Amino acid sequence: MQVVKYMFQPHGDERGQLVALEELKDIPFRIKRVYYMYDTVSNVVRGQHAHKTLEQILICIHGSCKIKLDNGKEKKEVLLERPYEGLYVANNMWREMYDFSSDAVLMVLASEIYDEEDYIRDYDEFIRFVKSVER
Ligand code: TYD
């Protein structure tokens, strides 16, 4: 399983840094939704679900956190700690977010609007779903 991390181009000068993200250029899909998590309580594990169609880019724009990706066969852990790196999370991928630093802000760019129907929140159901789409 390949972890796809995007390194965005910071436009730095003597005033500081700026990162600009454009859909279908820096981000591989049209961005229909942006949300972010902050003030995450320590030891909390967020996510713990997969999506049937949604694609996302996760950017820890402040602080750090870890992401576990699981495609049903393999698991990978990724540390996000730079505001110019983005983790691509495909559909049919179980994800968990944890080890948030107290100052962490995790921003998510999403390819679809919020749709509870697209979620798989049960791990066994996720495994069954992955096997069914493989066939
Ligand atoms: P939840 O799915 O529990 O977040 P996580 O996957 O990070 O654990 O979402 C928390 C709440 O926010 C829940 O009540 C649904 C709501 N929500 C929206 O209204 N819109 C959104 O785009 C998202 C991601 C969540």
Backbone and ligand atoms as CSV (ligand in chain L), in Angstrom:
chain,resi,resn,atom,element,x,y,z
A,1,MET,N,N,0.851,-1.199,0.000
A,1,MET,CA,C,0.000,0.000,0.000
A,1,MET,C,C,0.880,1.240,0.000
A,2,GLN,N,N,0.577,2.094,-0.966
A,2,GLN,CA,C,1.400,3.293,-1.102
A,2,GLN,C,C,0.770,4.472,-0.365
A,3,VAL,N,N,1.562,5.134,0.457
A,3,VAL,CA,C,1.091,6.356,1.116
A,3,VAL,C,C,1.387,7.522,0.176
A,4,VAL,N,N,0.338,8.271,-0.174
A,4,VAL,CA,C,0.525,9.395,-1.100
A,4,VAL,C,C,0.513,10.696,-0.312
A,5,LYS,N,N,1.693,11.304,-0.226
A,5,LYS,CA,C,1.816,12.582,0.476
A,5,LYS,C,C,2.126,13.660,-0.555
A,6,TYR,N,N,1.433,14.758,-0.473
A,6,TYR,CA,C,1.707,15.895,-1.348
A,6,TYR,C,C,2.555,16.903,-0.592
A,7,MET,N,N,3.612,17.363,-1.226
A,7,MET,CA,C,4.408,18.452,-0.658
A,7,MET,C,C,4.026,19.726,-1.409
A,8,PHE,N,N,3.320,20.602,-0.759
A,8,PHE,CA,C,2.874,21.828,-1.413
A,8,PHE,C,C,4.013,22.846,-1.447
A,9,GLN,N,N,3.887,23.774,-2.390
A,9,GLN,CA,C,4.944,24.757,-2.582
A,9,GLN,C,C,4.710,25.972,-1.672
A,10,PRO,N,N,5.549,26.160,-0.639
A,10,PRO,CA,C,5.371,27.382,0.155
A,10,PRO,C,C,5.970,28.575,-0.591
A,11,HIS,N,N,5.226,29.662,-0.610
A,11,HIS,CA,C,5.730,30.898,-1.209
A,11,HIS,C,C,6.291,31.740,-0.065
A,12,GLY,N,N,7.557,31.553,0.190
A,12,GLY,CA,C,8.158,32.223,1.344
A,12,GLY,C,C,8.906,33.475,0.930
A,13,ASP,N,N,8.883,34.463,1.791
A,13,ASP,CA,C,9.754,35.623,1.632
A,13,ASP,C,C,10.059,36.142,3.032
A,14,GLU,N,N,10.622,37.312,3.132
A,14,GLU,CA,C,11.047,37.811,4.443
A,14,GLU,C,C,9.864,38.021,5.395
A,15,ARG,N,N,8.632,38.008,4.846
A,15,ARG,CA,C,7.458,38.216,5.712
A,15,ARG,C,C,6.954,36.908,6.309
A,16,GLY,N,N,7.365,35.773,5.709
A,16,GLY,CA,C,6.878,34.481,6.193
A,16,GLY,C,C,6.467,33.593,5.043
A,17,GLN,N,N,5.571,32.630,5.342
A,17,GLN,CA,C,5.216,31.599,4.362
A,17,GLN,C,C,3.747,31.689,3.969
A,18,LEU,N,N,3.460,31.232,2.773
A,18,LEU,CA,C,2.078,31.179,2.287
A,18,LEU,C,C,1.958,29.951,1.376
A,19,VAL,N,N,0.926,29.160,1.615
A,19,VAL,CA,C,0.665,28.010,0.740
A,19,VAL,C,C,-0.695,28.227,0.080
A,20,ALA,N,N,-0.746,28.080,-1.231
A,20,ALA,CA,C,-2.005,28.220,-1.976
A,20,ALA,C,C,-2.350,26.873,-2.595
A,21,LEU,N,N,-3.612,26.475,-2.497
A,21,LEU,CA,C,-4.048,25.176,-3.027
A,21,LEU,C,C,-5.194,25.378,-3.994
A,22,GLU,N,N,-5.025,24.908,-5.202
A,22,GLU,CA,C,-6.082,25.007,-6.205
A,22,GLU,C,C,-6.576,23.616,-6.572
A,23,GLU,N,N,-7.891,23.496,-6.724
A,23,GLU,CA,C,-8.472,22.208,-7.103
A,23,GLU,C,C,-7.999,21.815,-8.494
A,24,LEU,N,N,-7.825,20.519,-8.677
A,24,LEU,CA,C,-7.382,19.906,-9.941
A,24,LEU,C,C,-5.978,20.322,-10.366
A,25,LYS,N,N,-5.300,21.086,-9.494
A,25,LYS,CA,C,-3.909,21.440,-9.779
A,25,LYS,C,C,-3.035,20.935,-8.631
A,26,ASP,N,N,-3.173,21.550,-7.474
A,26,ASP,CA,C,-2.434,21.081,-6.291
A,26,ASP,C,C,-3.182,19.936,-5.612
A,27,ILE,N,N,-4.511,19.936,-5.776
A,27,ILE,CA,C,-5.390,18.940,-5.152
A,27,ILE,C,C,-6.005,18.124,-6.288
A,28,PRO,N,N,-5.980,16.777,-6.194
A,28,PRO,CA,C,-6.353,15.954,-7.362
A,28,PRO,C,C,-7.849,15.825,-7.614
A,29,PHE,N,N,-8.671,16.621,-6.947
A,29,PHE,CA,C,-10.123,16.543,-7.173
A,29,PHE,C,C,-10.720,17.932,-6.973
A,30,ARG,N,N,-11.983,18.081,-7.339
A,30,ARG,CA,C,-12.703,19.327,-7.067
A,30,ARG,C,C,-13.050,19.378,-5.580
A,31,ILE,N,N,-12.760,20.485,-4.942
A,31,ILE,CA,C,-12.972,20.610,-3.491
A,31,ILE,C,C,-14.400,21.099,-3.245
A,32,LYS,N,N,-15.217,20.205,-2.656
A,32,LYS,CA,C,-16.608,20.596,-2.390
A,32,LYS,C,C,-16.818,20.997,-0.933
A,33,ARG,N,N,-15.820,20.657,-0.088
A,33,ARG,CA,C,-16.026,20.900,1.349
A,33,ARG,C,C,-14.675,21.007,2.027
A,34,VAL,N,N,-14.605,21.897,3.012
A,34,VAL,CA,C,-13.412,22.027,3.860
A,34,VAL,C,C,-13.885,21.982,5.303
A,35,TYR,N,N,-13.226,21.176,6.132
A,35,TYR,CA,C,-13.517,21.240,7.562
A,35,TYR,C,C,-12.218,21.052,8.330
A,36,TYR,N,N,-12.225,21.417,9.590
A,36,TYR,CA,C,-11.000,21.287,10.374
A,36,TYR,C,C,-11.330,20.981,11.823
A,37,MET,N,N,-10.380,20.319,12.457
A,37,MET,CA,C,-10.509,19.923,13.859
A,37,MET,C,C,-9.466,20.664,14.681
A,38,TYR,N,N,-9.850,21.148,15.828
A,38,TYR,CA,C,-8.909,21.815,16.727
A,38,TYR,C,C,-9.401,21.588,18.152
A,39,ASP,N,N,-8.569,21.953,19.129
A,39,ASP,CA,C,-8.902,21.708,20.542
A,39,ASP,C,C,-9.206,20.224,20.767
A,40,THR,N,N,-8.531,19.363,20.020
A,40,THR,CA,C,-8.783,17.929,20.165
A,40,THR,C,C,-8.241,17.465,21.512
A,41,VAL,N,N,-9.059,16.782,22.248
A,41,VAL,CA,C,-8.708,16.321,23.589
A,41,VAL,C,C,-7.634,15.230,23.470
A,42,SER,N,N,-6.627,15.282,24.367
A,42,SER,CA,C,-5.528,14.323,24.256
A,42,SER,C,C,-6.050,12.894,24.444
A,43,ASN,N,N,-5.405,11.971,23.776
A,43,ASN,CA,C,-5.744,10.540,23.779
A,43,ASN,C,C,-7.029,10.186,23.022
A,44,VAL,N,N,-7.634,11.191,22.401
A,44,VAL,CA,C,-8.829,10.918,21.603
A,44,VAL,C,C,-8.420,10.293,20.266
A,45,VAL,N,N,-9.215,9.344,19.786
A,45,VAL,CA,C,-9.038,8.801,18.435
A,45,VAL,C,C,-10.256,9.227,17.619
A,46,ARG,N,N,-9.998,9.997,16.553
A,46,ARG,CA,C,-11.099,10.445,15.697
A,46,ARG,C,C,-11.132,9.585,14.432
A,47,GLY,N,N,-12.121,9.848,13.615
A,47,GLY,CA,C,-12.239,9.089,12.369
A,47,GLY,C,C,-12.889,7.755,12.649
A,48,GLN,N,N,-12.105,6.692,12.526
A,48,GLN,CA,C,-12.611,5.327,12.710
A,48,GLN,C,C,-13.786,5.057,11.779
A,49,HIS,N,N,-13.572,5.383,10.521
A,49,HIS,CA,C,-14.568,5.085,9.498
A,49,HIS,C,C,-13.885,5.068,8.135
A,50,ALA,N,N,-14.642,4.652,7.135
A,50,ALA,CA,C,-14.190,4.721,5.740
A,50,ALA,C,C,-15.312,5.379,4.940
A,51,HIS,N,N,-14.979,5.742,3.705
A,51,HIS,CA,C,-15.982,6.313,2.806
A,51,HIS,C,C,-16.052,5.483,1.546
A,52,LYS,N,N,-17.263,5.332,1.024
A,52,LYS,CA,C,-17.431,4.542,-0.207
A,52,LYS,C,C,-16.917,5.302,-1.420
A,53,THR,N,N,-17.114,6.600,-1.458
A,53,THR,CA,C,-16.689,7.367,-2.656
A,53,THR,C,C,-15.810,8.569,-2.345
A,54,LEU,N,N,-15.905,9.110,-1.156
A,54,LEU,CA,C,-15.216,10.374,-0.828
A,54,LEU,C,C,-13.694,10.252,-0.869
A,55,GLU,N,N,-13.060,11.243,-1.471
A,55,GLU,CA,C,-11.598,11.370,-1.403
A,55,GLU,C,C,-11.272,12.606,-0.570
A,56,GLN,N,N,-10.131,12.555,0.110
A,56,GLN,CA,C,-9.761,13.671,0.977
A,56,GLN,C,C,-8.257,13.932,0.930
A,57,ILE,N,N,-7.907,15.170,1.263
A,57,ILE,CA,C,-6.525,15.521,1.562
A,57,ILE,C,C,-6.516,16.057,2.986
A,58,LEU,N,N,-5.659,15.483,3.835
A,58,LEU,CA,C,-5.549,15.913,5.229
A,58,LEU,C,C,-4.283,16.743,5.392
A,59,ILE,N,N,-4.423,17.920,5.976
A,59,ILE,CA,C,-3.273,18.800,6.193
A,59,ILE,C,C,-3.282,19.244,7.645
A,60,CYS,N,N,-2.224,18.923,8.374
A,60,CYS,CA,C,-2.124,19.402,9.761
A,60,CYS,C,C,-1.481,20.786,9.680
A,61,ILE,N,N,-2.317,21.825,9.611
A,61,ILE,CA,C,-1.791,23.174,9.331
A,61,ILE,C,C,-1.134,23.801,10.563
A,62,HIS,N,N,-1.328,23.184,11.723
A,62,HIS,CA,C,-0.627,23.642,12.935
A,62,HIS,C,C,-0.474,22.463,13.874
A,63,GLY,N,N,0.671,22.330,14.521
A,63,GLY,CA,C,0.882,21.210,15.438
A,63,GLY,C,C,1.097,19.913,14.665
A,64,SER,N,N,0.750,18.804,15.301
A,64,SER,CA,C,0.988,17.503,14.671
A,64,SER,C,C,-0.085,16.499,15.088
A,65,CYS,N,N,-0.207,15.475,14.273
A,65,CYS,CA,C,-1.067,14.345,14.626
A,65,CYS,C,C,-0.649,13.147,13.782
A,66,LYS,N,N,-1.146,11.985,14.143
A,66,LYS,CA,C,-0.848,10.778,13.371
A,66,LYS,C,C,-2.129,10.258,12.726
A,67,ILE,N,N,-1.940,9.635,11.572
A,67,ILE,CA,C,-3.065,9.065,10.838
A,67,ILE,C,C,-2.755,7.596,10.584
A,68,LYS,N,N,-3.710,6.728,10.897
A,68,LYS,CA,C,-3.573,5.323,10.499
A,68,LYS,C,C,-4.466,5.078,9.294
A,69,LEU,N,N,-3.856,4.547,8.235
A,69,LEU,CA,C,-4.608,4.190,7.030
A,69,LEU,C,C,-4.643,2.676,6.926
A,70,ASP,N,N,-5.781,2.143,6.531
A,70,ASP,CA,C,-5.977,0.697,6.468
A,70,ASP,C,C,-6.860,0.415,5.252
A,71,ASN,N,N,-6.306,-0.291,4.263
A,71,ASN,CA,C,-7.094,-0.584,3.047
A,71,ASN,C,C,-7.785,-1.943,3.117
A,72,GLY,N,N,-7.764,-2.533,4.307
A,72,GLY,CA,C,-8.399,-3.835,4.482
A,72,GLY,C,C,-7.402,-4.970,4.410
A,73,LYS,N,N,-6.217,-4.666,3.871
A,73,LYS,CA,C,-5.159,-5.673,3.775
A,73,LYS,C,C,-3.921,-5.242,4.508
A,74,GLU,N,N,-3.606,-3.949,4.373
A,74,GLU,CA,C,-2.384,-3.388,4.953
A,74,GLU,C,C,-2.718,-2.141,5.742
A,75,LYS,N,N,-1.887,-1.873,6.744
A,75,LYS,CA,C,-2.050,-0.661,7.554
A,75,LYS,C,C,-0.767,0.146,7.487
A,76,LYS,N,N,-0.913,1.464,7.479
A,76,LYS,CA,C,0.244,2.349,7.514
A,76,LYS,C,C,-0.033,3.480,8.489
A,77,GLU,N,N,1.014,3.906,9.193
A,77,GLU,CA,C,0.881,5.062,10.083
A,77,GLU,C,C,1.668,6.227,9.488
A,78,VAL,N,N,1.039,7.392,9.489
A,78,VAL,CA,C,1.662,8.578,8.894
A,78,VAL,C,C,1.645,9.701,9.917
A,79,LEU,N,N,2.797,10.363,10.066
A,79,LEU,CA,C,2.867,11.541,10.940
A,79,LEU,C,C,2.679,12.776,10.074
A,80,LEU,N,N,1.746,13.635,10.468
A,80,LEU,CA,C,1.589,14.924,9.786
A,80,LEU,C,C,2.045,16.013,10.745
A,81,GLU,N,N,3.030,16.767,10.345
A,81,GLU,CA,C,3.579,17.776,11.267
A,81,GLU,C,C,4.057,19.034,10.545
A,82,ARG,N,N,3.760,19.122,9.236
A,82,ARG,CA,C,4.180,20.308,8.495
A,82,ARG,C,C,2.998,20.899,7.753
A,83,PRO,N,N,2.866,22.233,7.809
A,83,PRO,CA,C,1.683,22.856,7.187
A,83,PRO,C,C,1.696,22.816,5.671
A,84,TYR,N,N,2.786,22.338,5.087
A,84,TYR,CA,C,2.865,22.276,3.620
A,84,TYR,C,C,2.828,20.843,3.103
A,85,GLU,N,N,2.432,19.886,3.958
A,85,GLU,CA,C,2.292,18.520,3.453
A,85,GLU,C,C,0.855,18.047,3.615
A,86,GLY,N,N,0.402,17.327,2.610
A,86,GLY,CA,C,-0.979,16.832,2.615
A,86,GLY,C,C,-0.996,15.341,2.374
A,87,LEU,N,N,-1.823,14.649,3.139
A,87,LEU,CA,C,-1.957,13.195,2.975
A,87,LEU,C,C,-3.217,12.906,2.176
A,88,TYR,N,N,-3.050,12.189,1.081
A,88,TYR,CA,C,-4.203,11.801,0.273
A,88,TYR,C,C,-4.850,10.559,0.884
A,89,VAL,N,N,-6.138,10.629,1.086
A,89,VAL,CA,C,-6.886,9.472,1.601
A,89,VAL,C,C,-7.965,9.129,0.573
A,90,ALA,N,N,-7.764,7.994,-0.063
A,90,ALA,CA,C,-8.691,7.553,-1.115
A,90,ALA,C,C,-9.992,7.043,-0.498
A,91,ASN,N,N,-10.957,6.778,-1.349
A,91,ASN,CA,C,-12.163,6.094,-0.882
A,91,ASN,C,C,-11.793,4.652,-0.501
A,92,ASN,N,N,-12.700,3.997,0.174
A,92,ASN,CA,C,-12.476,2.611,0.635
A,92,ASN,C,C,-11.214,2.478,1.485
A,93,MET,N,N,-10.971,3.448,2.309
A,93,MET,CA,C,-9.789,3.444,3.176
A,93,MET,C,C,-10.237,3.766,4.615
A,94,TRP,N,N,-10.004,2.806,5.493
A,94,TRP,CA,C,-10.307,3.050,6.916
A,94,TRP,C,C,-9.265,4.021,7.460
A,95,ARG,N,N,-9.690,5.048,8.196
A,95,ARG,CA,C,-8.735,6.015,8.749
A,95,ARG,C,C,-9.023,6.320,10.216
A,96,GLU,N,N,-7.918,6.492,10.947
A,96,GLU,CA,C,-8.016,6.900,12.350
A,96,GLU,C,C,-7.024,8.013,12.574
A,97,MET,N,N,-7.414,9.031,13.310
A,97,MET,CA,C,-6.541,10.162,13.616
A,97,MET,C,C,-6.337,10.217,15.132
A,98,TYR,N,N,-5.086,10.348,15.563
A,98,TYR,CA,C,-4.791,10.276,17.001
A,98,TYR,C,C,-3.471,10.982,17.283
A,99,ASP,N,N,-3.062,10.949,18.550
A,99,ASP,CA,C,-1.829,11.623,18.992
A,99,ASP,C,C,-1.789,13.079,18.536
A,100,PHE,N,N,-2.906,13.766,18.683
A,100,PHE,CA,C,-2.963,15.186,18.345
A,100,PHE,C,C,-2.158,15.980,19.373
A,101,SER,N,N,-1.275,16.858,18.920
A,101,SER,CA,C,-0.648,17.794,19.850
A,101,SER,C,C,-1.735,18.769,20.312
A,102,SER,N,N,-1.527,19.399,21.463
A,102,SER,CA,C,-2.604,20.230,22.018
A,102,SER,C,C,-2.917,21.419,21.111
A,103,ASP,N,N,-1.930,21.800,20.270
A,103,ASP,CA,C,-2.137,22.949,19.369
A,103,ASP,C,C,-2.513,22.520,17.951
A,104,ALA,N,N,-2.835,21.226,17.767
A,104,ALA,CA,C,-3.042,20.720,16.396
A,104,ALA,C,C,-4.316,21.273,15.761
A,105,VAL,N,N,-4.174,21.658,14.503
A,105,VAL,CA,C,-5.334,22.003,13.670
A,105,VAL,C,C,-5.242,21.108,12.437
A,106,LEU,N,N,-6.163,20.177,12.317
A,106,LEU,CA,C,-6.155,19.252,11.182
A,106,LEU,C,C,-7.248,19.673,10.204
A,107,MET,N,N,-6.802,20.106,9.023
A,107,MET,CA,C,-7.739,20.580,8.004
A,107,MET,C,C,-7.946,19.477,6.967
A,108,VAL,N,N,-9.178,19.321,6.546
A,108,VAL,CA,C,-9.523,18.283,5.566
A,108,VAL,C,C,-10.179,18.933,4.346
A,109,LEU,N,N,-9.650,18.625,3.179
A,109,LEU,CA,C,-10.251,19.039,1.913
A,109,LEU,C,C,-10.963,17.815,1.364
A,110,ALA,N,N,-12.220,17.970,1.024
A,110,ALA,CA,C,-13.019,16.799,0.660
A,110,ALA,C,C,-13.651,16.968,-0.719
A,111,SER,N,N,-13.785,15.835,-1.417
A,111,SER,CA,C,-14.280,15.854,-2.795
A,111,SER,C,C,-15.807,15.889,-2.877
A,112,GLU,N,N,-16.476,15.702,-1.731
A,112,GLU,CA,C,-17.945,15.673,-1.734
A,112,GLU,C,C,-18.484,16.424,-0.525
A,113,ILE,N,N,-19.723,16.842,-0.628
A,113,ILE,CA,C,-20.374,17.435,0.530
A,113,ILE,C,C,-20.653,16.336,1.557
A,114,TYR,N,N,-21.020,16.742,2.756
A,114,TYR,CA,C,-21.251,15.791,3.838
A,114,TYR,C,C,-22.441,14.894,3.511
A,115,ASP,N,N,-22.221,13.579,3.590
A,115,ASP,CA,C,-23.285,12.624,3.280
A,115,ASP,C,C,-23.098,11.394,4.163
A,116,GLU,N,N,-23.939,11.277,5.166
A,116,GLU,CA,C,-23.828,10.169,6.115
A,116,GLU,C,C,-23.939,8.808,5.396
A,117,GLU,N,N,-24.649,8.772,4.272
A,117,GLU,CA,C,-24.812,7.531,3.499
A,117,GLU,C,C,-23.490,7.001,2.938
A,118,ASP,N,N,-22.508,7.896,2.809
A,118,ASP,CA,C,-21.217,7.510,2.220
A,118,ASP,C,C,-20.276,6.887,3.260
A,119,TYR,N,N,-20.670,6.967,4.541
A,119,TYR,CA,C,-19.803,6.480,5.623
A,119,TYR,C,C,-19.947,4.973,5.830
A,120,ILE,N,N,-18.839,4.326,6.162
A,120,ILE,CA,C,-18.884,2.969,6.730
A,120,ILE,C,C,-18.234,3.097,8.107
A,121,ARG,N,N,-19.023,2.936,9.142
A,121,ARG,CA,C,-18.532,3.194,10.501
A,121,ARG,C,C,-18.216,1.914,11.273
A,122,ASP,N,N,-18.548,0.785,10.652
A,122,ASP,CA,C,-18.308,-0.497,11.319
A,122,ASP,C,C,-17.151,-1.203,10.593
A,123,TYR,N,N,-16.119,-1.598,11.355
A,123,TYR,CA,C,-14.912,-2.144,10.720
A,123,TYR,C,C,-15.193,-3.445,9.962
A,124,ASP,N,N,-16.001,-4.331,10.536
A,124,ASP,CA,C,-16.298,-5.601,9.858
A,124,ASP,C,C,-17.050,-5.355,8.548
A,125,GLU,N,N,-17.942,-4.363,8.599
A,125,GLU,CA,C,-18.684,-3.998,7.382
A,125,GLU,C,C,-17.719,-3.437,6.335
A,126,PHE,N,N,-16.732,-2.659,6.785
A,126,PHE,CA,C,-15.712,-2.122,5.872
A,126,PHE,C,C,-14.984,-3.266,5.154
A,127,ILE,N,N,-14.564,-4.265,5.921
A,127,ILE,CA,C,-13.844,-5.402,5.327
A,127,ILE,C,C,-14.736,-6.111,4.300
A,128,ARG,N,N,-15.993,-6.288,4.653
A,128,ARG,CA,C,-16.932,-6.932,3.709
A,128,ARG,C,C,-17.100,-6.073,2.458
A,129,PHE,N,N,-17.201,-4.752,2.649
A,129,PHE,CA,C,-17.397,-3.840,1.514
A,129,PHE,C,C,-16.185,-3.871,0.572
A,130,VAL,N,N,-14.982,-3.830,1.136
A,130,VAL,CA,C,-13.757,-3.850,0.318
A,130,VAL,C,C,-13.705,-5.131,-0.506
A,131,LYS,N,N,-14.049,-6.256,0.137
A,131,LYS,CA,C,-14.028,-7.537,-0.601
A,131,LYS,C,C,-15.071,-7.546,-1.704
A,132,SER,N,N,-16.239,-6.956,-1.448
A,132,SER,CA,C,-17.320,-6.976,-2.452
A,132,SER,C,C,-16.958,-6.106,-3.658
A,133,VAL,N,N,-16.251,-4.985,-3.461
A,133,VAL,CA,C,-15.920,-4.139,-4.629
A,133,VAL,C,C,-14.711,-4.685,-5.388
A,134,GLU,N,N,-13.944,-5.557,-4.736
A,134,GLU,CA,C,-12.784,-6.180,-5.403
A,134,GLU,C,C,-13.215,-7.187,-6.459
A,135,ARG,N,N,-14.367,-7.777,-6.205
A,135,ARG,CA,C,-14.822,-8.856,-7.093
A,135,ARG,C,C,-15.187,-8.369,-8.480
L,1,TYD,P1,P,-17.464,12.901,13.076
L,1,TYD,O1,O,-17.818,12.164,11.824
L,1,TYD,O2,O,-17.765,12.248,14.373
L,1,TYD,O3,O,-15.923,13.302,13.027
L,1,TYD,P2,P,-14.630,12.358,12.960
L,1,TYD,O4,O,-14.747,11.550,11.726
L,1,TYD,O5,O,-13.488,13.290,12.875
L,1,TYD,O6,O,-14.577,11.544,14.208
L,1,TYD,O7,O,-18.163,14.329,13.014
L,1,TYD,C1,C,-18.388,15.103,14.165
L,1,TYD,C2,C,-19.696,15.873,14.002
L,1,TYD,O8,O,-19.598,16.834,12.958
L,1,TYD,C3,C,-20.866,14.979,13.663
L,1,TYD,O9,O,-21.983,15.458,14.411
L,1,TYD,C4,C,-21.112,15.221,12.196
L,1,TYD,C5,C,-20.629,16.637,12.001
L,1,TYD,N1,N,-20.064,16.901,10.666
L,1,TYD,C6,C,-20.727,17.758,9.806
L,1,TYD,O10,O,-21.810,18.298,10.116
L,1,TYD,N2,N,-20.183,18.018,8.598
L,1,TYD,C7,C,-19.005,17.468,8.198
L,1,TYD,O11,O,-18.538,17.738,7.074
L,1,TYD,C8,C,-18.317,16.563,9.100
L,1,TYD,C9,C,-17.018,15.916,8.719
L,1,TYD,C10,C,-18.892,16.323,10.317
